[in-house]
Amino acid sequence: MSGETDAYVDITRLQASYADVVTRRAWDELDSLFLPGAPIRIDTVTRPVVSLSGADELGSFISEALERFEFFEFVILNTVIDVHDQSRASGRVWMVEVRQEHGSGAWSNAFGLYQDDYAIHDGRWRFAERRYQSLARRIGIERAEVFALPDWPND
């Protein structure tokens, strides 16, 4: 059980590190969190699905998406981690983005779900694959757009 507990703690730290890196917009720190060339799928529901490969492509994508915000914070709401063995795990991260636009000052929230695969690389847990889907989006006091839960498995 100790090995599973250690893996759980290490993966939770990995998830928190990702939230911290994105909030600080420290794109050069993303590389240490991902396996080289890790596949990343981003489904915002209202736009075509984006497929990326590795931390550099992800950093460029997110950086461009965040340019319109003067304030941005990535908040983890809940996580579930399933440790499969000493070098492989999977999990879910339920999250919300809290943000304010430049100029208009409009506040918005974007709720989403990451379904992840994790693997040990150079002695550390890293993201081996990430699949993201938006769950809801709200601007100001408007009613939120709510989307269906993804139907893809996390095993």
Phi and psi in radians as a Rosetta constraint file:
Dihedral C 1 N 2 CA 2 C 2 CIRCULARHARMONIC -1.047 0.35
Dihedral N 2 CA 2 C 2 N 3 CIRCULARHARMONIC -0.694 0.35
Dihedral C 2 N 3 CA 3 C 3 CIRCULARHARMONIC -1.105 0.35
Dihedral N 3 CA 3 C 3 N 4 CIRCULARHARMONIC -0.700 0.35
Dihedral C 3 N 4 CA 4 C 4 CIRCULARHARMONIC -1.176 0.35
Dihedral N 4 CA 4 C 4 N 5 CIRCULARHARMONIC -0.696 0.35
Dihedral C 4 N 5 CA 5 C 5 CIRCULARHARMONIC -1.136 0.35
Dihedral N 5 CA 5 C 5 N 6 CIRCULARHARMONIC -0.760 0.35
Dihedral C 5 N 6 CA 6 C 6 CIRCULARHARMONIC -1.051 0.35
Dihedral N 6 CA 6 C 6 N 7 CIRCULARHARMONIC -0.765 0.35
Dihedral C 6 N 7 CA 7 C 7 CIRCULARHARMONIC -1.087 0.35
Dihedral N 7 CA 7 C 7 N 8 CIRCULARHARMONIC -0.771 0.35
Dihedral C 7 N 8 CA 8 C 8 CIRCULARHARMONIC -1.020 0.35
Dihedral N 8 CA 8 C 8 N 9 CIRCULARHARMONIC -0.824 0.35
Dihedral C 8 N 9 CA 9 C 9 CIRCULARHARMONIC -1.110 0.35
Dihedral N 9 CA 9 C 9 N 10 CIRCULARHARMONIC -0.788 0.35
Dihedral C 9 N 10 CA 10 C 10 CIRCULARHARMONIC -1.109 0.35
Dihedral N 10 CA 10 C 10 N 11 CIRCULARHARMONIC -0.700 0.35
Dihedral C 10 N 11 CA 11 C 11 CIRCULARHARMONIC -1.235 0.35
Dihedral N 11 CA 11 C 11 N 12 CIRCULARHARMONIC -0.668 0.35
Dihedral C 11 N 12 CA 12 C 12 CIRCULARHARMONIC -1.052 0.35
Dihedral N 12 CA 12 C 12 N 13 CIRCULARHARMONIC -0.692 0.35
Dihedral C 12 N 13 CA 13 C 13 CIRCULARHARMONIC -1.131 0.35
Dihedral N 13 CA 13 C 13 N 14 CIRCULARHARMONIC -0.680 0.35
Dihedral C 13 N 14 CA 14 C 14 CIRCULARHARMONIC -1.063 0.35
Dihedral N 14 CA 14 C 14 N 15 CIRCULARHARMONIC -0.816 0.35
Dihedral C 14 N 15 CA 15 C 15 CIRCULARHARMONIC -1.061 0.35
Dihedral N 15 CA 15 C 15 N 16 CIRCULARHARMONIC -0.781 0.35
Dihedral C 15 N 16 CA 16 C 16 CIRCULARHARMONIC -1.132 0.35
Dihedral N 16 CA 16 C 16 N 17 CIRCULARHARMONIC -0.643 0.35
Dihedral C 16 N 17 CA 17 C 17 CIRCULARHARMONIC -1.102 0.35
Dihedral N 17 CA 17 C 17 N 18 CIRCULARHARMONIC -0.713 0.35
Dihedral C 17 N 18 CA 18 C 18 CIRCULARHARMONIC -1.061 0.35
Dihedral N 18 CA 18 C 18 N 19 CIRCULARHARMONIC -0.830 0.35
Dihedral C 18 N 19 CA 19 C 19 CIRCULARHARMONIC -1.042 0.35
Dihedral N 19 CA 19 C 19 N 20 CIRCULARHARMONIC -0.718 0.35
Dihedral C 19 N 20 CA 20 C 20 CIRCULARHARMONIC -1.143 0.35
Dihedral N 20 CA 20 C 20 N 21 CIRCULARHARMONIC -0.802 0.35
Dihedral C 20 N 21 CA 21 C 21 CIRCULARHARMONIC -1.066 0.35
Dihedral N 21 CA 21 C 21 N 22 CIRCULARHARMONIC -0.783 0.35
Dihedral C 21 N 22 CA 22 C 22 CIRCULARHARMONIC -1.183 0.35
Dihedral N 22 CA 22 C 22 N 23 CIRCULARHARMONIC -0.745 0.35
Dihedral C 22 N 23 CA 23 C 23 CIRCULARHARMONIC -1.068 0.35
Dihedral N 23 CA 23 C 23 N 24 CIRCULARHARMONIC -0.726 0.35
Dihedral C 23 N 24 CA 24 C 24 CIRCULARHARMONIC -1.432 0.35
Dihedral N 24 CA 24 C 24 N 25 CIRCULARHARMONIC -0.121 0.35
Dihedral C 24 N 25 CA 25 C 25 CIRCULARHARMONIC 0.998 0.35
Dihedral N 25 CA 25 C 25 N 26 CIRCULARHARMONIC 0.721 0.35
Dihedral C 25 N 26 CA 26 C 26 CIRCULARHARMONIC -1.677 0.35
Dihedral N 26 CA 26 C 26 N 27 CIRCULARHARMONIC 1.172 0.35
Dihedral C 26 N 27 CA 27 C 27 CIRCULARHARMONIC -1.035 0.35
Dihedral N 27 CA 27 C 27 N 28 CIRCULARHARMONIC -0.525 0.35
Dihedral C 27 N 28 CA 28 C 28 CIRCULARHARMONIC -1.178 0.35
Dihedral N 28 CA 28 C 28 N 29 CIRCULARHARMONIC -0.262 0.35
Dihedral C 28 N 29 CA 29 C 29 CIRCULARHARMONIC -1.581 0.35
Dihedral N 29 CA 29 C 29 N 30 CIRCULARHARMONIC -0.139 0.35
Dihedral C 29 N 30 CA 30 C 30 CIRCULARHARMONIC -1.132 0.35
Dihedral N 30 CA 30 C 30 N 31 CIRCULARHARMONIC -0.627 0.35
Dihedral C 30 N 31 CA 31 C 31 CIRCULARHARMONIC -0.957 0.35
Dihedral N 31 CA 31 C 31 N 32 CIRCULARHARMONIC -0.671 0.35
Dihedral C 31 N 32 CA 32 C 32 CIRCULARHARMONIC -1.276 0.35
Dihedral N 32 CA 32 C 32 N 33 CIRCULARHARMONIC -0.118 0.35
Dihedral C 32 N 33 CA 33 C 33 CIRCULARHARMONIC -1.714 0.35
Dihedral N 33 CA 33 C 33 N 34 CIRCULARHARMONIC -0.225 0.35
Dihedral C 33 N 34 CA 34 C 34 CIRCULARHARMONIC -2.125 0.35
Dihedral N 34 CA 34 C 34 N 35 CIRCULARHARMONIC 2.611 0.35
Dihedral C 34 N 35 CA 35 C 35 CIRCULARHARMONIC -1.163 0.35
Dihedral N 35 CA 35 C 35 N 36 CIRCULARHARMONIC 2.589 0.35
Dihedral C 35 N 36 CA 36 C 36 CIRCULARHARMONIC -0.991 0.35
Dihedral N 36 CA 36 C 36 N 37 CIRCULARHARMONIC 2.268 0.35
Dihedral C 36 N 37 CA 37 C 37 CIRCULARHARMONIC 1.235 0.35
Dihedral N 37 CA 37 C 37 N 38 CIRCULARHARMONIC 0.264 0.35
Dihedral C 37 N 38 CA 38 C 38 CIRCULARHARMONIC -0.942 0.35
Dihedral N 38 CA 38 C 38 N 39 CIRCULARHARMONIC 2.285 0.35
Dihedral C 38 N 39 CA 39 C 39 CIRCULARHARMONIC -1.250 0.35
Dihedral N 39 CA 39 C 39 N 40 CIRCULARHARMONIC 2.419 0.35
Dihedral C 39 N 40 CA 40 C 40 CIRCULARHARMONIC -2.334 0.35
Dihedral N 40 CA 40 C 40 N 41 CIRCULARHARMONIC 2.256 0.35
Dihedral C 40 N 41 CA 41 C 41 CIRCULARHARMONIC -2.110 0.35
Dihedral N 41 CA 41 C 41 N 42 CIRCULARHARMONIC 2.197 0.35
Dihedral C 41 N 42 CA 42 C 42 CIRCULARHARMONIC -2.123 0.35
Dihedral N 42 CA 42 C 42 N 43 CIRCULARHARMONIC 2.059 0.35
Dihedral C 42 N 43 CA 43 C 43 CIRCULARHARMONIC -2.098 0.35
Dihedral N 43 CA 43 C 43 N 44 CIRCULARHARMONIC 1.805 0.35
Dihedral C 43 N 44 CA 44 C 44 CIRCULARHARMONIC -1.502 0.35
Dihedral N 44 CA 44 C 44 N 45 CIRCULARHARMONIC 0.023 0.35
Dihedral C 44 N 45 CA 45 C 45 CIRCULARHARMONIC 1.303 0.35
Dihedral N 45 CA 45 C 45 N 46 CIRCULARHARMONIC -0.711 0.35
Dihedral C 45 N 46 CA 46 C 46 CIRCULARHARMONIC -1.639 0.35
Dihedral N 46 CA 46 C 46 N 47 CIRCULARHARMONIC -0.032 0.35
Dihedral C 46 N 47 CA 47 C 47 CIRCULARHARMONIC -2.358 0.35
Dihedral N 47 CA 47 C 47 N 48 CIRCULARHARMONIC 2.875 0.35
Dihedral C 47 N 48 CA 48 C 48 CIRCULARHARMONIC -1.044 0.35
Dihedral N 48 CA 48 C 48 N 49 CIRCULARHARMONIC 2.584 0.35
Dihedral C 48 N 49 CA 49 C 49 CIRCULARHARMONIC -1.089 0.35
Dihedral N 49 CA 49 C 49 N 50 CIRCULARHARMONIC 2.434 0.35
Dihedral C 49 N 50 CA 50 C 50 CIRCULARHARMONIC -1.910 0.35
Dihedral N 50 CA 50 C 50 N 51 CIRCULARHARMONIC 2.259 0.35
Dihedral C 50 N 51 CA 51 C 51 CIRCULARHARMONIC -1.952 0.35
Dihedral N 51 CA 51 C 51 N 52 CIRCULARHARMONIC 2.219 0.35
Dihedral C 51 N 52 CA 52 C 52 CIRCULARHARMONIC -2.183 0.35
Dihedral N 52 CA 52 C 52 N 53 CIRCULARHARMONIC 2.877 0.35
Dihedral C 52 N 53 CA 53 C 53 CIRCULARHARMONIC -2.290 0.35
Dihedral N 53 CA 53 C 53 N 54 CIRCULARHARMONIC 1.901 0.35
Dihedral C 53 N 54 CA 54 C 54 CIRCULARHARMONIC 1.489 0.35
Dihedral N 54 CA 54 C 54 N 55 CIRCULARHARMONIC 2.966 0.35
Dihedral C 54 N 55 CA 55 C 55 CIRCULARHARMONIC -1.140 0.35
Dihedral N 55 CA 55 C 55 N 56 CIRCULARHARMONIC -0.644 0.35
Dihedral C 55 N 56 CA 56 C 56 CIRCULARHARMONIC -1.098 0.35
Dihedral N 56 CA 56 C 56 N 57 CIRCULARHARMONIC -0.823 0.35
Dihedral C 56 N 57 CA 57 C 57 CIRCULARHARMONIC -1.110 0.35
Dihedral N 57 CA 57 C 57 N 58 CIRCULARHARMONIC -0.702 0.35
Dihedral C 57 N 58 CA 58 C 58 CIRCULARHARMONIC -1.113 0.35
Dihedral N 58 CA 58 C 58 N 59 CIRCULARHARMONIC -0.795 0.35
Dihedral C 58 N 59 CA 59 C 59 CIRCULARHARMONIC -1.038 0.35
Dihedral N 59 CA 59 C 59 N 60 CIRCULARHARMONIC -0.748 0.35
Dihedral C 59 N 60 CA 60 C 60 CIRCULARHARMONIC -1.103 0.35
Dihedral N 60 CA 60 C 60 N 61 CIRCULARHARMONIC -0.768 0.35
Dihedral C 60 N 61 CA 61 C 61 CIRCULARHARMONIC -1.080 0.35
Dihedral N 61 CA 61 C 61 N 62 CIRCULARHARMONIC -0.879 0.35
Dihedral C 61 N 62 CA 62 C 62 CIRCULARHARMONIC -1.186 0.35
Dihedral N 62 CA 62 C 62 N 63 CIRCULARHARMONIC -0.721 0.35
Dihedral C 62 N 63 CA 63 C 63 CIRCULARHARMONIC -0.968 0.35
Dihedral N 63 CA 63 C 63 N 64 CIRCULARHARMONIC -0.815 0.35
Dihedral C 63 N 64 CA 64 C 64 CIRCULARHARMONIC -1.120 0.35
Dihedral N 64 CA 64 C 64 N 65 CIRCULARHARMONIC -0.716 0.35
Dihedral C 64 N 65 CA 65 C 65 CIRCULARHARMONIC -1.148 0.35
Dihedral N 65 CA 65 C 65 N 66 CIRCULARHARMONIC -0.519 0.35
Dihedral C 65 N 66 CA 66 C 66 CIRCULARHARMONIC -1.576 0.35
Dihedral N 66 CA 66 C 66 N 67 CIRCULARHARMONIC -0.123 0.35
Dihedral C 66 N 67 CA 67 C 67 CIRCULARHARMONIC -0.962 0.35
Dihedral N 67 CA 67 C 67 N 68 CIRCULARHARMONIC -0.539 0.35
Dihedral C 67 N 68 CA 68 C 68 CIRCULARHARMONIC -1.384 0.35
Dihedral N 68 CA 68 C 68 N 69 CIRCULARHARMONIC -0.108 0.35
Dihedral C 68 N 69 CA 69 C 69 CIRCULARHARMONIC -1.812 0.35
Dihedral N 69 CA 69 C 69 N 70 CIRCULARHARMONIC 2.282 0.35
Dihedral C 69 N 70 CA 70 C 70 CIRCULARHARMONIC -1.492 0.35
Dihedral N 70 CA 70 C 70 N 71 CIRCULARHARMONIC -0.417 0.35
Dihedral C 70 N 71 CA 71 C 71 CIRCULARHARMONIC -2.258 0.35
Dihedral N 71 CA 71 C 71 N 72 CIRCULARHARMONIC 2.381 0.35
Dihedral C 71 N 72 CA 72 C 72 CIRCULARHARMONIC -2.644 0.35
Dihedral N 72 CA 72 C 72 N 73 CIRCULARHARMONIC 2.298 0.35
Dihedral C 72 N 73 CA 73 C 73 CIRCULARHARMONIC -2.437 0.35
Dihedral N 73 CA 73 C 73 N 74 CIRCULARHARMONIC 2.270 0.35
Dihedral C 73 N 74 CA 74 C 74 CIRCULARHARMONIC -1.673 0.35
Dihedral N 74 CA 74 C 74 N 75 CIRCULARHARMONIC 2.072 0.35
Dihedral C 74 N 75 CA 75 C 75 CIRCULARHARMONIC -2.069 0.35
Dihedral N 75 CA 75 C 75 N 76 CIRCULARHARMONIC 2.159 0.35
Dihedral C 75 N 76 CA 76 C 76 CIRCULARHARMONIC -1.422 0.35
Dihedral N 76 CA 76 C 76 N 77 CIRCULARHARMONIC 2.201 0.35
Dihedral C 76 N 77 CA 77 C 77 CIRCULARHARMONIC -1.631 0.35
Dihedral N 77 CA 77 C 77 N 78 CIRCULARHARMONIC -0.685 0.35
Dihedral C 77 N 78 CA 78 C 78 CIRCULARHARMONIC -2.841 0.35
Dihedral N 78 CA 78 C 78 N 79 CIRCULARHARMONIC 2.676 0.35
Dihedral C 78 N 79 CA 79 C 79 CIRCULARHARMONIC -2.382 0.35
Dihedral N 79 CA 79 C 79 N 80 CIRCULARHARMONIC 2.628 0.35
Dihedral C 79 N 80 CA 80 C 80 CIRCULARHARMONIC -2.304 0.35
Dihedral N 80 CA 80 C 80 N 81 CIRCULARHARMONIC 2.259 0.35
Dihedral C 80 N 81 CA 81 C 81 CIRCULARHARMONIC -2.236 0.35
Dihedral N 81 CA 81 C 81 N 82 CIRCULARHARMONIC 2.273 0.35
Dihedral C 81 N 82 CA 82 C 82 CIRCULARHARMONIC -2.014 0.35
Dihedral N 82 CA 82 C 82 N 83 CIRCULARHARMONIC 1.958 0.35
Dihedral C 82 N 83 CA 83 C 83 CIRCULARHARMONIC -1.518 0.35
Dihedral N 83 CA 83 C 83 N 84 CIRCULARHARMONIC 2.070 0.35
Dihedral C 83 N 84 CA 84 C 84 CIRCULARHARMONIC -1.524 0.35
Dihedral N 84 CA 84 C 84 N 85 CIRCULARHARMONIC -0.698 0.35
Dihedral C 84 N 85 CA 85 C 85 CIRCULARHARMONIC -2.823 0.35
Dihedral N 85 CA 85 C 85 N 86 CIRCULARHARMONIC -2.891 0.35
Dihedral C 85 N 86 CA 86 C 86 CIRCULARHARMONIC -1.229 0.35
Dihedral N 86 CA 86 C 86 N 87 CIRCULARHARMONIC -0.202 0.35
Dihedral C 86 N 87 CA 87 C 87 CIRCULARHARMONIC -2.328 0.35
Dihedral N 87 CA 87 C 87 N 88 CIRCULARHARMONIC 0.095 0.35
Dihedral C 87 N 88 CA 88 C 88 CIRCULARHARMONIC -2.502 0.35
Dihedral N 88 CA 88 C 88 N 89 CIRCULARHARMONIC 2.383 0.35
Dihedral C 88 N 89 CA 89 C 89 CIRCULARHARMONIC -2.667 0.35
Dihedral N 89 CA 89 C 89 N 90 CIRCULARHARMONIC 2.943 0.35
Dihedral C 89 N 90 CA 90 C 90 CIRCULARHARMONIC -2.468 0.35
Dihedral N 90 CA 90 C 90 N 91 CIRCULARHARMONIC 2.873 0.35
Dihedral C 90 N 91 CA 91 C 91 CIRCULARHARMONIC -3.015 0.35
Dihedral N 91 CA 91 C 91 N 92 CIRCULARHARMONIC 3.086 0.35
Dihedral C 91 N 92 CA 92 C 92 CIRCULARHARMONIC -2.247 0.35
Dihedral N 92 CA 92 C 92 N 93 CIRCULARHARMONIC 2.492 0.35
Dihedral C 92 N 93 CA 93 C 93 CIRCULARHARMONIC -2.188 0.35
Dihedral N 93 CA 93 C 93 N 94 CIRCULARHARMONIC 2.028 0.35
Dihedral C 93 N 94 CA 94 C 94 CIRCULARHARMONIC -1.633 0.35
Dihedral N 94 CA 94 C 94 N 95 CIRCULARHARMONIC 2.236 0.35
Dihedral C 94 N 95 CA 95 C 95 CIRCULARHARMONIC -2.525 0.35
Dihedral N 95 CA 95 C 95 N 96 CIRCULARHARMONIC 2.926 0.35
Dihedral C 95 N 96 CA 96 C 96 CIRCULARHARMONIC -2.424 0.35
Dihedral N 96 CA 96 C 96 N 97 CIRCULARHARMONIC 2.482 0.35
Dihedral C 96 N 97 CA 97 C 97 CIRCULARHARMONIC -1.769 0.35
Dihedral N 97 CA 97 C 97 N 98 CIRCULARHARMONIC 2.252 0.35
Dihedral C 97 N 98 CA 98 C 98 CIRCULARHARMONIC -1.875 0.35
Dihedral N 98 CA 98 C 98 N 99 CIRCULARHARMONIC 2.199 0.35
Dihedral C 98 N 99 CA 99 C 99 CIRCULARHARMONIC -2.631 0.35
Dihedral N 99 CA 99 C 99 N 100 CIRCULARHARMONIC 2.708 0.35
Dihedral C 99 N 100 CA 100 C 100 CIRCULARHARMONIC -2.340 0.35
Dihedral N 100 CA 100 C 100 N 101 CIRCULARHARMONIC 2.299 0.35
Dihedral C 100 N 101 CA 101 C 101 CIRCULARHARMONIC -1.364 0.35
Dihedral N 101 CA 101 C 101 N 102 CIRCULARHARMONIC 2.522 0.35
Dihedral C 101 N 102 CA 102 C 102 CIRCULARHARMONIC -1.037 0.35
Dihedral N 102 CA 102 C 102 N 103 CIRCULARHARMONIC 2.688 0.35
Dihedral C 102 N 103 CA 103 C 103 CIRCULARHARMONIC 1.335 0.35
Dihedral N 103 CA 103 C 103 N 104 CIRCULARHARMONIC -1.387 0.35
Dihedral C 103 N 104 CA 104 C 104 CIRCULARHARMONIC -1.224 0.35
Dihedral N 104 CA 104 C 104 N 105 CIRCULARHARMONIC -0.471 0.35
Dihedral C 104 N 105 CA 105 C 105 CIRCULARHARMONIC 1.284 0.35
Dihedral N 105 CA 105 C 105 N 106 CIRCULARHARMONIC 0.144 0.35
Dihedral C 105 N 106 CA 106 C 106 CIRCULARHARMONIC -1.105 0.35
Dihedral N 106 CA 106 C 106 N 107 CIRCULARHARMONIC 2.307 0.35
Dihedral C 106 N 107 CA 107 C 107 CIRCULARHARMONIC -1.607 0.35
Dihedral N 107 CA 107 C 107 N 108 CIRCULARHARMONIC 2.549 0.35
Dihedral C 107 N 108 CA 108 C 108 CIRCULARHARMONIC -2.594 0.35
Dihedral N 108 CA 108 C 108 N 109 CIRCULARHARMONIC 2.833 0.35
Dihedral C 108 N 109 CA 109 C 109 CIRCULARHARMONIC -2.293 0.35
Dihedral N 109 CA 109 C 109 N 110 CIRCULARHARMONIC 2.500 0.35
Dihedral C 109 N 110 CA 110 C 110 CIRCULARHARMONIC -2.254 0.35
Dihedral N 110 CA 110 C 110 N 111 CIRCULARHARMONIC 2.099 0.35
Dihedral C 110 N 111 CA 111 C 111 CIRCULARHARMONIC -1.752 0.35
Dihedral N 111 CA 111 C 111 N 112 CIRCULARHARMONIC 2.476 0.35
Dihedral C 111 N 112 CA 112 C 112 CIRCULARHARMONIC -2.708 0.35
Dihedral N 112 CA 112 C 112 N 113 CIRCULARHARMONIC 3.039 0.35
Dihedral C 112 N 113 CA 113 C 113 CIRCULARHARMONIC -2.316 0.35
Dihedral N 113 CA 113 C 113 N 114 CIRCULARHARMONIC 2.209 0.35
Dihedral C 113 N 114 CA 114 C 114 CIRCULARHARMONIC -1.760 0.35
Dihedral N 114 CA 114 C 114 N 115 CIRCULARHARMONIC 2.330 0.35
Dihedral C 114 N 115 CA 115 C 115 CIRCULARHARMONIC -2.013 0.35
Dihedral N 115 CA 115 C 115 N 116 CIRCULARHARMONIC 2.121 0.35
Dihedral C 115 N 116 CA 116 C 116 CIRCULARHARMONIC -2.116 0.35
Dihedral N 116 CA 116 C 116 N 117 CIRCULARHARMONIC 2.666 0.35
Dihedral C 116 N 117 CA 117 C 117 CIRCULARHARMONIC -2.026 0.35
Dihedral N 117 CA 117 C 117 N 118 CIRCULARHARMONIC 2.432 0.35
Dihedral C 117 N 118 CA 118 C 118 CIRCULARHARMONIC -2.128 0.35
Dihedral N 118 CA 118 C 118 N 119 CIRCULARHARMONIC 2.623 0.35
Dihedral C 118 N 119 CA 119 C 119 CIRCULARHARMONIC -2.583 0.35
Dihedral N 119 CA 119 C 119 N 120 CIRCULARHARMONIC 2.712 0.35
Dihedral C 119 N 120 CA 120 C 120 CIRCULARHARMONIC -1.417 0.35
Dihedral N 120 CA 120 C 120 N 121 CIRCULARHARMONIC 2.311 0.35
Dihedral C 120 N 121 CA 121 C 121 CIRCULARHARMONIC -2.502 0.35
Dihedral N 121 CA 121 C 121 N 122 CIRCULARHARMONIC 2.188 0.35
Dihedral C 121 N 122 CA 122 C 122 CIRCULARHARMONIC 0.900 0.35
Dihedral N 122 CA 122 C 122 N 123 CIRCULARHARMONIC 0.701 0.35
Dihedral C 122 N 123 CA 123 C 123 CIRCULARHARMONIC 1.385 0.35
Dihedral N 123 CA 123 C 123 N 124 CIRCULARHARMONIC 0.109 0.35
Dihedral C 123 N 124 CA 124 C 124 CIRCULARHARMONIC -2.287 0.35
Dihedral N 124 CA 124 C 124 N 125 CIRCULARHARMONIC 2.559 0.35
Dihedral C 124 N 125 CA 125 C 125 CIRCULARHARMONIC -1.238 0.35
Dihedral N 125 CA 125 C 125 N 126 CIRCULARHARMONIC 2.405 0.35
Dihedral C 125 N 126 CA 126 C 126 CIRCULARHARMONIC -2.450 0.35
Dihedral N 126 CA 126 C 126 N 127 CIRCULARHARMONIC 2.860 0.35
Dihedral C 126 N 127 CA 127 C 127 CIRCULARHARMONIC -1.264 0.35
Dihedral N 127 CA 127 C 127 N 128 CIRCULARHARMONIC 2.148 0.35
Dihedral C 127 N 128 CA 128 C 128 CIRCULARHARMONIC -1.650 0.35
Dihedral N 128 CA 128 C 128 N 129 CIRCULARHARMONIC -0.513 0.35
Dihedral C 128 N 129 CA 129 C 129 CIRCULARHARMONIC -2.803 0.35
Dihedral N 129 CA 129 C 129 N 130 CIRCULARHARMONIC 2.478 0.35
Dihedral C 129 N 130 CA 130 C 130 CIRCULARHARMONIC -2.260 0.35
Dihedral N 130 CA 130 C 130 N 131 CIRCULARHARMONIC 2.369 0.35
Dihedral C 130 N 131 CA 131 C 131 CIRCULARHARMONIC -2.238 0.35
Dihedral N 131 CA 131 C 131 N 132 CIRCULARHARMONIC 2.093 0.35
Dihedral C 131 N 132 CA 132 C 132 CIRCULARHARMONIC -2.012 0.35
Dihedral N 132 CA 132 C 132 N 133 CIRCULARHARMONIC 2.475 0.35
Dihedral C 132 N 133 CA 133 C 133 CIRCULARHARMONIC -2.452 0.35
Dihedral N 133 CA 133 C 133 N 134 CIRCULARHARMONIC 2.358 0.35
Dihedral C 133 N 134 CA 134 C 134 CIRCULARHARMONIC -1.154 0.35
Dihedral N 134 CA 134 C 134 N 135 CIRCULARHARMONIC 2.501 0.35
Dihedral C 134 N 135 CA 135 C 135 CIRCULARHARMONIC -1.964 0.35
Dihedral N 135 CA 135 C 135 N 136 CIRCULARHARMONIC -0.549 0.35
Dihedral C 135 N 136 CA 136 C 136 CIRCULARHARMONIC -2.879 0.35
Dihedral N 136 CA 136 C 136 N 137 CIRCULARHARMONIC 2.708 0.35
Dihedral C 136 N 137 CA 137 C 137 CIRCULARHARMONIC -2.532 0.35
Dihedral N 137 CA 137 C 137 N 138 CIRCULARHARMONIC 2.366 0.35
Dihedral C 137 N 138 CA 138 C 138 CIRCULARHARMONIC -2.432 0.35
Dihedral N 138 CA 138 C 138 N 139 CIRCULARHARMONIC 2.408 0.35
Dihedral C 138 N 139 CA 139 C 139 CIRCULARHARMONIC -2.099 0.35
Dihedral N 139 CA 139 C 139 N 140 CIRCULARHARMONIC 2.229 0.35
Dihedral C 139 N 140 CA 140 C 140 CIRCULARHARMONIC 0.999 0.35
Dihedral N 140 CA 140 C 140 N 141 CIRCULARHARMONIC -2.347 0.35
Dihedral C 140 N 141 CA 141 C 141 CIRCULARHARMONIC -1.695 0.35
Dihedral N 141 CA 141 C 141 N 142 CIRCULARHARMONIC 0.106 0.35
Dihedral C 141 N 142 CA 142 C 142 CIRCULARHARMONIC -1.120 0.35
Dihedral N 142 CA 142 C 142 N 143 CIRCULARHARMONIC 2.690 0.35
Dihedral C 142 N 143 CA 143 C 143 CIRCULARHARMONIC -1.127 0.35
Dihedral N 143 CA 143 C 143 N 144 CIRCULARHARMONIC 2.436 0.35
Dihedral C 143 N 144 CA 144 C 144 CIRCULARHARMONIC -1.240 0.35
Dihedral N 144 CA 144 C 144 N 145 CIRCULARHARMONIC 2.530 0.35
Dihedral C 144 N 145 CA 145 C 145 CIRCULARHARMONIC -1.398 0.35
Dihedral N 145 CA 145 C 145 N 146 CIRCULARHARMONIC 2.231 0.35
Dihedral C 145 N 146 CA 146 C 146 CIRCULARHARMONIC -2.041 0.35
Dihedral N 146 CA 146 C 146 N 147 CIRCULARHARMONIC 2.324 0.35
Dihedral C 146 N 147 CA 147 C 147 CIRCULARHARMONIC -2.012 0.35
Dihedral N 147 CA 147 C 147 N 148 CIRCULARHARMONIC 2.737 0.35
Dihedral C 147 N 148 CA 148 C 148 CIRCULARHARMONIC -1.180 0.35
Dihedral N 148 CA 148 C 148 N 149 CIRCULARHARMONIC 2.640 0.35
Dihedral C 148 N 149 CA 149 C 149 CIRCULARHARMONIC -1.098 0.35
Dihedral N 149 CA 149 C 149 N 150 CIRCULARHARMONIC 2.588 0.35
Dihedral C 149 N 150 CA 150 C 150 CIRCULARHARMONIC -1.132 0.35
Dihedral N 150 CA 150 C 150 N 151 CIRCULARHARMONIC 2.651 0.35
Dihedral C 150 N 151 CA 151 C 151 CIRCULARHARMONIC -1.807 0.35
Dihedral N 151 CA 151 C 151 N 152 CIRCULARHARMONIC 0.114 0.35
Dihedral C 151 N 152 CA 152 C 152 CIRCULARHARMONIC -1.491 0.35
Dihedral N 152 CA 152 C 152 N 153 CIRCULARHARMONIC 2.529 0.35
Dihedral C 152 N 153 CA 153 C 153 CIRCULARHARMONIC -1.377 0.35
Dihedral N 153 CA 153 C 153 N 154 CIRCULARHARMONIC 2.820 0.35
Dihedral C 153 N 154 CA 154 C 154 CIRCULARHARMONIC -2.212 0.35
Dihedral N 154 CA 154 C 154 N 155 CIRCULARHARMONIC 1.589 0.35
